[in-house]
Amino acid sequence: MPYQVPTAAPQRRTRVSAAPLWCDAREFGLRGDGVTNDQPALAALVDRLGEAYAADGQPRVIHCPPGSYSIRDAGTVWRSGVSLVGSGPAATRFLLSNEGNRADPTPLAFWTTVQHGADRDRHIADCTFADFEIDGSGVGMADYNYLAKGLGLQYVVRGVFRNLYIHHTGATGLGCDFLQDSLVDGVVVVGCGRLDNGQQMGGAGIGIGVGGWGGVERCTIANCTTVGNGTNGIFLELQKDYWTRPRGYRIVGCHSEGNRFGISDWGVDGLIVSACTLIGNLEAGFDVSANGTAGVAGRGGIVSDCVIDGNVLDGISMGNTPGPYTVRGNRISGNGAYGYHEHDLGHGYTGPASDVTIDGNELWDNGLDAIRIDRPMADLTVTGNRIRNNGRRCAAATRGGGSVRYDHRSVTDPAARWPVDGHRGKVVWVGTRRAVVTGNTRTELTLAELRPDTTTGWNEDVPPPGAAYDLPAAPPTRAGIAVNAEVDSATVRGNRIWDNRAEPTQTHGLWITDRGSCVSCRVEENDLARNAVAALRLDNPPTGGHWHRNVTERD
């Protein structure tokens, strides 16, 4: 049965006299001196207040005055009705460490299915975590443990996470699952997932497992900032493949920068992502895929009014969603590979992506095709987009050495005369060493970080001065829209696709490759004039449909 919101008026109960509604932590044994282990006193206070809430139904608040509260060698098992509030992230700090018990991941607070039997009937309710900092840099483990979080609660009702600064945890910073009627607001998460190799569970800034409450989970993530986290800045992940994808999640006004992925939808139905800034992430700004625990990609989502810029590979990466999905009104620019990329990850849903809409976006200055279709699609709609000046990865293959200099994040060849940003998104090789190029001047390559928490772009040591490097050739065709798979019954209407620079690099407006097909499609009223080579390249001519009133030459 899906979770039902209680609508009956609650029965009023008498408050337990020995348990105050508001507690000063210092009066209950916590010292906040950065030396004393405050975890035992915190755990005892949480248990006391939790028992009082269970008895009288009245929530309690623990206030921690300014100070540094050391939490060592054990996490605190949380209780319903207990809130933890500080005096601001710069004032109230919780310092996590486990030097006395390296087997314990030591989150500040946790309540989980595996450890504590959390479920719909044994959930956490009426808890607020606000106005403090969690520093996870003191937790070290020989083997990665996904519970090395800042906060790790499961099955939460009416939870509020507000004005928190969480940083350098071994796993996810704020890793809470199955949030019902909950709010995550103004949370800043930096450098979390530092023990994750980038392929393991968790390791994100904000990670929320979904599906535990059934078809609807009402949760809003707003005004949050996630920077330099090991996997995702923010991700939502269906936890079991046989669960219903839940509706009700919204991500609004957030900033994700320098993570592996910015924001990821790994199994939600109808996720709303609006007014977010997704920049400089090491793979993609926005990611829909079946890479999660359940192997199920999101569907039915809406991405609108976002800035998706300067990500090392794709701006929007869509992998193995069955559709539908709507991408509307975004700026998708300056990404190293594709602006929008529909592709097959090799697992998850393998049929065509249906009813995807790409409408009213600005797609410009991306390294390769602005819109690239590498898996079958049906009933695709591409309307009203402005697609210009893409294909920046245009430089020829090159090899150099001699006077070349190497640094952690750059390669400088005084003898080079590269086209500016012509190597964007390429891999530069120096023997077995490699790094990814984010951009270049005439003589210098800028390199992406190897992973979010490193200062180098190289997979090995920095190459010695004068070592020979190799840069591969750019693909010769770089289009506004590239169809490299079977596309049936698409509508492509009212788009303007052009390159207006003195040295244009977007070779074609619309390209159907020899592996692509366009069957029964409507391609109408598009302005395809002023591309570097031609308006159209049809290696595989379209079959059926309507191709009318497209402008292919400028008057």
N, C-alpha and C positions, 0 to 999 in steps of 0.2 A: 504494500500500500504506500502511496506517496505521502510525504510528510504533510500534515494538516496544521494550519495556523490555529492555535486556540482562540476562540472568539468569545467564550463565556467569561464573565467578570470573575476575577480571582477571589478566593475566599481570604479575608484579612485574618492574619494570625498575629499573636502577641510576640514582640521582639524578645529574644533571649537576652536576659539582663547582663550576663557576664561577657558579652561579645559586642563591643561598640560598633556603630555603623561606620565610623571613620577612625583610622588608627595612624598615629605617627610611628613609623617603623622603629625609630630610635628608642621609643618607650617600650618596645617589645623585643629588645635584644640585638637588633641590627646596629652595627657601628658605623659603617660607611667610611672607614678610615683607610681603605685600600690594603690593609694588612690582615685584619681579622677575617676568617671565613664566615661570611654572613649567610651561607646556604642553609645550615641547620636551623637557624632562627627564622629565616624566611619560610622554610617548609613547615615548621611548627605553627607559625602564625596563619599560613594558608589553610592548614588542616583545621585549626580552631575556628576560623571564620567560615570555612566551608561547611563545617558541621552546624554552625549557627544558622547559615542560610538554608540548609536542608531542614532545619527545625521550624524556622519562622518565615521563610520565603523572602526575607529582606536582604538585598545585596549589601556587601561591605566593601570598603575602600581602604587599601594600604597606601599611605603616602610616604614616599621616601624623600626626605629633605636633601638638599645638595650634598654630594659626597660621592666617593668611589666605593661601591659595594662589591667586594670580592665574592664570587660564586665559584667554589672549587669542588671538583671531583665527583659531583653528582648533580643531576638536574632536579628541579622541583616539580613534583607531580601536582598539577593544578586542580582546583576545585571550582564547581559552579558557584556563581554569586560573589566571587572575589575579584576585585579590580586592583591593578597595580599602577600607581600614578606617581610621576616624579615632578621635579621643578623645572623641567626643560632638558633637552638632550645635552646641552653643554654643562649642565649643573649636576644632574643625577646620572651616574654612570654605573652600569653593571659590567664587571670585568670577569669574563668566563675563562677558566683554566682547568686543566686536569693533570697537572704534573704529578700528583699523588695517586692517580688512577687512570693510566693511559687507556684502559679498556673502556672507559665511560666517556661518551661524546659530550656530556655536560651542556645541554641546552639550558637557558634560563627557566623556561616553563614548558612542560609537555604533558600531553594526555592522548594516548594513541591506542589503536585497536590491538596491536600486537602486544604491547607492554602492559596495558591497563584495561583491555576489554571495552574500549570505547565503541559505541554504536548509536543507533538512533535512540534507543531507550536509555543509554548511559552516556548522555552527551554533556558538554559544558554549556552553561547558559549564563547570560547577564554578566559578562566579563568585559572590562575595558583595560587596555594597556596603552598608556599615553604618557608623553612628555618625559622620555628618558632615552638614554643611549645604551646599546649593547655592543661591547667590544669582544669579539670572539677570537682575537689573535693569540690568546694564550692556550688554545686547545690544539693539541697535537696528537696524531694517531698513526700507528704503523700502517694500518689498513683503513681505507676510506670507509666512513660510516655516514649514511644519509641522515642520521639523527643528530649530527654535529651542527645543529641549527641555533639560531637565536631564540626563536619561538617555534614550537612544533606541536600544535594542538589539532586534534581531529574531532569531527562532529561538534561543531560550535553553533549555538543559537544566540542571536542578538550579541554577537561579538563586535567590539570596536577596537581598532588598532589605529592610533592617531598620534601624529607628531613624534615619530620615533626615528632615531638614527641607529642603524644596525650595520656593522661593518666587520669584515675579515673573519667571518665564521668559516669553519671548515666545509660545511655543506650550505644549504640554502639559508639565507638570512631570516626571512619570514616565511616559514614553510608550514602552512596550516591548511588542512583539508576539510572539505564538506562544510562550508560556511553558509549558514541559513540566516537570512535577515541581518546580514552583517555588513560592516563598513571598514575598508582599509583606506585611510585618508592621510595625506601629508607624510608618508613614510619615505625616508631616504635610506637606500641600501647600497653600500659601496664595497667592492672587493670581496664579496662572499663567494663561496664555492672554491676556495683556494686549495682544498685538498682533492677536488674533483679533477680527473684527467680530461674532462670535457665530454666524455662519453658515458659517464655513470649517472645513476639516479640522482636527481636533485641538482645541487650546485648552482642554484639560481639566486637572483636577488629576492624576488617575491614568487613563490611557487605554490599553487593551490591545486590540490587534487579534487576532482569533481565527480559527481554521480552518486554519492552515498545516500542522498536524500531522495533520489528518484528523478522525475522529469523536470522539476523546478527547484533551483537553488538561487535565492535572491541575494546577490552580493554585488557591491560596487567598489571598485578600486579607483580612487580619484586623487589627483594632484601629487602623485608619487614620483620619485626620482630614483632610477637604478643605473649605476655606473660601474663598469669594469667587473661585472660578475662572471663566474666561470662558464656558465651555460647561457641561460636566458636572463634578460632583465626581469620580465614578468612572463610567467607561463601558467596556463590552465591545462590540466591533464586528466583525462578520463582514466579511472583506476582499474576498471575491469571491462573487458571487451563485451560482455553480455549485459552490462548496465545500459540504461537509457542515457543518451547524451542530454544533459540538463540545459534548460533555458534559464535566463535570469541574470547572466553575468554581464557586467559593463566595466570597461576600462576607459576613463575619461580624464583628459588633461594631464597625462603622464609624460615623463621624459625618460627614454632609455638610450644610453650612449655607451659605446665601448664594451658591450657584452659580446658573447658569441652570437646570440640572436637578440633582437630588441624585445619584441612581444611575440609570443607563440600561442597558437590555438591548436591543442593536441586533443580535441575531443568534445568541444562544447557545441551545442545547437543554438545558433542565434547570438553569438557573442557580438557585442557592440564595442568597437574601438573608435573613439572620437577625439579630435583635437589633441592628438599626441605628437610628440617629437621623437623620431626614431633615427638616430644619426650615428655614424661611425662604428656600427657594430661589425664584428669580424666575419660574419657570414651573411646575414640578411637582417633588414630592418623589421619586417613583419613576416612571420612564418606560420604556415598551416601545413601540418604534416602528420604522418602516422608514426612518428619516431617515439611516441610515448610508451608508457608501460603497457597500455591496452592495445597498441598498434592501430588506433582509430584516429583519423583526422577530423578536425572540426568541419562543420557545415552550417549553412544558413546565416553566416555572420555578415556584418557590415563594418567596413573600414572607411571612415569619412573624415575629411577636413584635417588630415595629418600631414606633417612634413616628414618625408622619408628620404633622407639625403646622405650621401657620402658613406654608405655602407660598403664594406670591402668587396662583397660579391653582389648579390641581388638586393634590390629595394624590397620587393614583395616576392616571396617564394611560396608557391602553392603546390604542395606535394600530396597526391593521392586523396584529395577530398572528393566525395561524390557530387559536391555541389548541393544546393546553390551557394553562391557567395556574391557579395556586392562590394565593389571598390569604387568609391565615388568622391570626387571633389578634393583629391589629394595632390600635393606636390611630391613627385617621385623623380629625384634628380641626383646627378653626380655619383651614382652608384657604380661600382667597378665592373659589373657584368651587365645583367639585364635589369630594366626597370621593374617589369612584371614578368615572372617566369612560372609558367604552368609546366610541371615536369613530374616524372615517375621516379619515386625513391627506391623501387624494387620490392616494396612490401606494402601492406595495407590494401585499400580498395583499388582494384585494377581496372574497373570499367571507365567509361567516359565521364568527365566532369560535366555535369549538366547545369544549365541555367545560371551560369556565371555572368555577371554584369560588370563591365569596366566603363564607367561613365564620368565625363566631365573632369578628368584629371589633367594635370600638367606633367608631361613626361619629357624631360630634357636633360642633356649632358650626361647620359648614361654611357657606360663603356661599350656595350654591344647593342643588340636590338632593344628598343624601348619596351615592346611587348613580344614575348617569345613563347610559342606554344609547342611543347615537346611531348605532349600526351593527348590522346583523343578527347575531344570536347563536343558537346551537343547543345544546341540552342544558346550558344554564346552571343552576348550582346556587347558590342564595342561602339559607343556613341559619344559624340561631343567632346572628344579628347583633343588636346593640343599637344602634338608630338613633334619635337624639333631638336635638331643639333645633337642627335645621339651618335653612336658609333665612334666614340672618342678613342677607343683602342684601335688605332689605325697604323701604328708604326711598324715598319718592316723588321724582320729578324735582324739581330745585330750581335756582334761579338766584340769584346774589348779587353783591354789589359794594360800592361805597361804603367802608365801614370795614374791608373784608377786607385781610388781610396775607398775604404769600407769603414762604416760605423755600425752601431747597433741598429739604427733605424734609417740608414741611408747608404747610397752608393753614388760616388762622384767620379765622373769621367770627364776631365777638362777637354778632351779631344772630341767629345760627342756633340752632335747637333740634332738632338731628338726633337720631333714635334711635341709641343707641350701637351702633357697628359696622353700622349700616344701609346704609352706602355701601361696605362691604368688597368689594373686587374690581372696583369701577367705575372708569371712566376719567373724570377731571375735565378739562374743556377750558377754556382761557383763550385765546380766539382760535384761533391755530394751535398753541399750546402745549398739551401734554397730559402727564398723569402717571397712574399707577395707584395707587389707594387701597388700603392694607393694613388700615386700621381707622380708627375715628373716635370722638371723644367728642361731647358735645353741640355743641361749637363748633369743634373742630379735626380736620382730616384729616391722617393720617399717610401719607406716600407711599413707595412702593417705589423702590429704586435703579433708575436707568435700565438699568444693567448692573452686574455684580458689582464692578468696580473704580472706580466713580464715587461721588461724594458727593451727587449730585443726582438727583432723580426726574424732572426735566423734560427733554423732548427739545430744548428751546431754552433761552434765558436765563430766569432766574426772572422771572415776571410782575411788573409794577410794582404798588405798593400801590393798592388801589381798583379794579383791573381786574375786569371782570365774568367770572364763572365759570359753567359749566353742568355739572350732574350729571344723567345720564339716569335714567329710572324703573327700578325693579326689576321683574323678571318677576313677574306676579301669582300664579303657581302655583310653589311650591317644595316638592317632595315628599321623603319618605324614599327611595322608589324611583320613578324616572321611566323609563318605557319609551317611547322615541321612535323605534323601529325595529322590524323584524320579529323576534320572538323565538319560537322553536319549541321545544316539549318541555322547557321550563324547570321546575325545582323550586324553589319559594319556600316555605320551611317553617320554623316555629319562630322567627321574627324578632319582636322587640318594637320597634315604631316609634311614637314619641310625642314630644310637646313638653310639658314640665312647668313652663315658666317662666310668670311672671305675665303677660307679654305675648308669647305664642307667635308664632313666625314660620314654623314648618314647617307648611305649609297642609294637606297630605294625607299619609296613610301610603303609599299606592300610587296612581300616576297612569299610565294608558295614554293617551298623547296621540292626536290625530287622525291622526298619522303613524305611530303605533306599533301593534303588534298582538301578541296573546298567543294562540298556537295550540297546542292540546294540552298546556297547562301544568298543573302541579299547584301550587296555591296553598292551603296548608293550615296550620292551627294557628298563624297569625300573630296577634299582638295589635296591632291598628291603632287602638285607642281613644286619645282625647285628643290629636288633632291640631287645628290652629287652625281649620280649616274643616270637614273631613270625613275619614273613614277612607279612602274610595276616591273617585277621580275616573276614570271610564271613558269617555273621549271616543270611543273605539273599543272596543266590548264584546268580551270574549274569545270565542274560538271553541273549543269542545270542552274537553277536559281535566277537571280536578276542582278545585272551589273549595269547601272544606269547613272547618268548625270555626274560622273566623276571627272574632276578637273585634273588633267595630266600634264598640261603645258600652260605656262604663264603667258597671258596676252602681252 
